[in-house]
Amino acid sequence: QVQLVESGGGLVQAGGSLRLSCAASGLTFGTYAMAWFRQAPGKEREFVAQILRDGRVYYTDFVKGRFTISRDNAKNTVYLQMNALKPEDTAVYLCNARLITTAISYWGQGTQVTVSS
């Protein structure tokens, strides 16, 4: 059974930092592309960042220069370092594992990030 468990969310003031973690089990972690998405109340889920098996990374424009995605294949974990947080970053952050070129995709339950002004 595949599980993705996010942690590290919380309440932080604008300008602050948080580091999210997503621990994966039940899959061959190194073969999956890992990504972070977020969903704010009343809004659609949106892409934040992705890291491929070979380490290539992609970011959506609104987090470039502020967020950094990384992975530790030995620990089956993907991270999202979030700096210079803004109130508009407030959302539930969800971890995704996707096997490229297939329809196989798994989601975590999410972790709440709240940024106060």
N, C-alpha and C positions, 0 to 999 in steps of 0.2 A: 504494500500500500504506500503510495507516494504521499509525503507530507512536506509542506513548506510552512515554516513557522517564523513569522516576523517578530522582531522585538526592537526596542530602542526608541519608540515613540514617546511623546510626552508634551508638556507645556513649556514653551520657551518664549522669551521676549524677542521682539524684532531685532535683527542683527546677531542673534545667537546661533548656536550650532547644535546639531544632533547627528548621531551616527546610527543608522538603522542596520539591522542584521537580518538575514533570512537563512535559516538553517534547513537544509534539504535532506530528506531520507527516502529510501525506497526507490531511488533511481541512480543511474550512472552519471553522477553530477557533471563530470568533465565533458560529457558529450552533449550537454544542453546549453543553449543560449539562455542567459539569465537577464531578467529585466525588472525594472520597477515602474509601476504605474501609480496613479493617484486618482482619487475620486472625492470631490468636494460635495457637500450637500446640495442637491438639486442640479448637479452638473453631471455630464457624462465622464466616464473613466477616460483618462488621458495618459499617454505615454510620457515617461520621464527620462529613463536612461536604459541602455542595454549594453551588455558585455558578451561578446561571442566566445566560442571555445578557444580561439587563438589570441584572445585578449583585446581585440579591437573593440572600441567603445563608441557609443553614439548617444547624443543628448538632444533633448528638445531645446529649442532656442531659449526658453525662459529660465533654464537652469544652467546654461553654459557659463563657466567661470565661477559658479557657486557650488555646484554639486559634483561629486566624484564617485563613480561606481567602480568597484573592484571585486575580485573573487579570490577565494582561497580553496583550491580544489582538494587540498589535503584535509580541509575541515568541512567540505561540502557546504560552504557558506558564501553568500554574496552580501556585499556591504553597500551602503549609500551614505557617504559623508556629505552632510548638508551644512553649508556655511552661509553667512549673511542672509539668514532666513527672513522672509517677509510675511506679513499677515495673509497675503494671497497664496502662500504655500500651505495654508491650513487645509488638511484633507486626510482621508484614510489612505495610507500608502500600502500598496499590495505588491507582493513578489510574484513573478511569473517565470516558469521554466518551460522552454519550448525546444522541441527537437526539430531543428531546421529541416526544411523540405518535406515535413510531414504535418499532419494535423494534430499531433500530440502536444498538448499544452496543459500545464497544471498551474493552479492559483493557490496562494495562501489566503488566510482570513483577513489579513491587514493589520496595521498598527496605526493608531491615531496620532497625528501631529497637529498641534495647535500652536499658532504663533500669535502672540498678543502684541498690540501696537503700543 
